[in-house]
């Protein structure tokens, strides 16, 4: 059982809560914390001292005092006016993860919202009532204002929900669930839309996907090495201990595991080649650097998912600090770094695919024994080349840009929402690039029989051949490519 506001979230725990395999609850201790903070907000809302967002306007209107009677309307207007996102709706799981992360932040007792509000969001999570959130419109400072406004409009009976694959007006869904729209009170609109949960949700989803793709890149690389009959010596443990980057050591260890007991490697232990091209022998250094980036982003994401990122932060009955915890820069910069790291997995994969086509060391050109009449596997590498270049274009760092908003009050923004979206676009392309490399590697391995390979590579070869048979004569390869992509997306290939 996970305790909101008290326990520590991780990427795996967020996914487990979202999938329903880990139950999450608000304990009596958390309820007391939330109610205590709410009392502080009510004291300030009814006081004479101006406190940003509690009894004042927002942004450049922070110098306009709001009466207690106007408080509810102020908070409602905040959500309505900020729901200006455009573009396609984000994936349902992103909406759900955003709500999980927001609940955890609100339960830590620095936001000042009512328990009733938190309980309604939890009801949405537990009953698969997932709001429609457009993908574009956040600049990633003052939090993800537009996406979070759309996420929580349904609390007011506005906006829309996903019901299965249909978009349904929120008021209809609330009525069918026996719920009435809530009326926001002091600080609650701010507590809902200030925060980095859009950036964070994209980070969490990206990290989960990248973790598998890092492992799969090692598998694809090892299978390509086997098809190329490369050397295992560049993965010797002693070599990497004298340059002991964590990711490099891990990849070298994994490649050794993936080549263990390979008859194919043993039969070419002392072949005439002195060294292999970099895309084969430098996998620990390249894949490893991407792993090091993954570790860094994961560390920052876990800090962020256990942090309070709204504004102002309520510290006492008389003190609510208007700071900058909502600024997305800590994740934005790391996401841009991770985008480069992910992109490089595709870059080196494409080079390995190209190597297998060149017709060297016993492999036929284009991986076909009957070239000329047949083009073999010539053309899928065009696709990987196109995807690699697309990824390079997506590596421009949005966090390097800033356009002032809110009449200059918000004069430096992170653009982290764009960083998060680009990161996931790149990872989607990596799935396709690795799928094609794996298809090539399996074909190359056919020409190394009767040699056998490690158990894990033999198992993956079998999985691939159940979906894509050996290429003898030219055929339409689209179906083969899509079958391989499905294996990758569904995480059907064995990586450990």
Secondary structure, DSSP 8 states (H G I E B T S, - for coil): -EETTTS---HHHHHHHHHTSS-EE--HHHHHHHHHHHHHHHHHHTSSS--TTTSB-SGGGTTSB--GGGHHHHHHHHHHHH---EEEE--HHHHHHHHHHHHHHHTTSSS---HHHHHHHHHHHHTT-EE--EEE---SSSSSHHHHHHHHHGGGT-SEEEETTEEEEHHHHHHHTT-------TTHHHHHHSS-HHHHHHHHHHHHHHHHHHHHHHHHHHHHHHHHT--SGGG-HHHHHTT--HHHHHHHHHHHHHHTT-HHHHHTTT-S-S---HHHHTHHHHHHHHHHHHHHHHHHHHHHHTS---SSEE-SSS-EE---TT-THHHHHHHHHHHHHHHHHHHHHHHHHHHHHS--TT--GGG-TTBTTB-TTTTHHHHHHHHHHHHHHHTS-GGG----BGGGTB-----HHHHHHHHHHHHHHHHHHHHHHHHHHHHHHHTTTT----HHHHHHHHHHHHHS----S----HHHHHHHHHHHHTT-S---
